[in-house]
Amino acid sequence: MSTKTLRLLQRNVGVLRVRLFSTAPPPPRHRRPLATFTAVAVASLVAGTLGAIYPPPPLNILFPRAAPGPPAEPDSPESKAFTQSLEEKLQALPSLKELREREDAKDWYETRPYQNFPEERRVNNLTAGALRGPGKLALLPLIRAKHDESESIVFLHLGRGLCGHDGIIHGGLLATLLDETLARTAISNFPEKVGVTAQLTLDYRAPTMADQFVVIKTRIQDVKGRKATVSGRVEDLNGTLLVEASAMFVQPRYAKLLHSAQLRKAMGEPPASKDHEEPVLLADGQDLNPKHKHR
């Protein structure tokens, strides 16, 4: 190989090395801003539409949608139609139908508390009067209870007028409903079916969304003398636990003097038998049936 050829090869190798190890920036790429903007706009539109139709639960809680209020007049045709439609939905609930068709259905009875409650008493009652109506407690509770009063299943509809934070039922209302349903189970297990005092403990597990049917399940745990312990839980129709509670109820010593028919009408009773004897009604400590021999 000649000297001239060798020099030529060395020169070409040097140029190749410079090109391989060069740190010079690559040539600029041609951007297309219009295409990028279009893609971002389309993605944002799709995400916004899906979010509006299927909003995530946390967004529902933080930013609830505004909803129209209930009918202003409870006795208006609009209110009656609204309540009737809810009653039809209640009777068609699959979970209620399932309970009615169970093999042990004959061991249970069905009742509607406050159905026979006198009007003069109802107007001064919280859940039967002040909170009754469209958008609130539109329907009377539907209770399926065992004949031995060991447990009960209560169906309720909670309207948007019962919210604390918009769209979420007020926790104090849930405590009130649990107090009443658990007390019913406790009272039904005492010889004297009259009022009690309670110590209630609640554990809120999940927010209770408004405008839905809920189920309250109660079960007697223990009865000793004048004390009864009852447990309960609030669930949605899918069985999701919303609130859990336990309570101890104590019946006063003078309970045997208070055979109150009004309380039993408020609570709802099993179908009356021929041998059923209506208890004596006492009002403000006055015995309205002095011939009755109190136990």
HUZI-V452901 format. One line per field, one symbol per residue. psi: psi as a letter, one per 30 degrees, with the letter a starting at -180 (. if undefined). A space follows every 50 residues. Layout:
psi = ???
This chain:
psi = kleeeeeeeeeeeeeeeeeegkgkklkkkjlieeeeeeeeeeeeeeeeee eeeikkeeeeeeilkkkkllkejfgleeeeeeeeeeeeeefgkeeeeeef glegeffllkljkgegkkefeefgkdffdegklkfciekkkjkjkkfggf llkkklkjlfggldkkfkkkeeeeeeeeeeeeeeeeefgkejialllljk kljjelkjklhlklkkklkkekkjcgkkkkllkklaffgkkekkllkkkk klfgeffiijeeeeeeekllkklfgkkklkkkkhfkjfiffkjk.
